[in-house]
Amino acid sequence: MTIFLVETYVVKPERQADFMAYKKKLSQWMEKHSELFKEVKSYRMFSQMLGGNWGGYVEMWEFENLADFEKCNNKHLQSEYLTKQVVPELAAFVVPATYSASVWNSVE
């Protein structure tokens, strides 16, 4: 059963340009360390265009099953770079109280 980790948040208006540079740097790091993401079937990031909160983003991570999600998540929790640098950096861009993470399963 395919599952998705869905993260949503709003980036502070004054930090939009810095956020895009941060995401590019993070994407390059992720490519270099692909072993930490081998359970990820697909990844998509969306930005708000119309309606809702301007500066809103949605990230969708697809996994084959819950076990793959847990395995990948555990590797991330053990990565010093992700826990000590990425998480605090992201928090500096995000409007307080707008971040949420949910796990969804596909309905077929």
C-alpha positions, 0 to 999 in steps of 0.5 A: 500500500503506497503511502505519502508523507505530506508536509505543509508550511508557509514561508515568511514573505521576507525570506522567500528568496533565501528559502529558494537558495536553501532548497537548492542547496538542500536538493544538491546535498540530497542527491549526494547522499541518496543512500539516505533516501533510497526508500523514497519512490517519488518526491514533489514540492508545490508552492501556493499560486491562488487562494489559501496562504501566499507563501504556502508550500506542500512537500509530498514524499511517496513510499511503497509502504509504512515500513519503508517510511519508518526506515527512511525516517529513522535514518534521517533521525540519525543524520546529524546534518538533517537534525542539527542543521536542516531542521533549525534552518527550515524553522527559520524560514517558516511562519510559526505554527504553520508547519504540519506533517501527515502520513496518508495512504492511497485509496484505490 
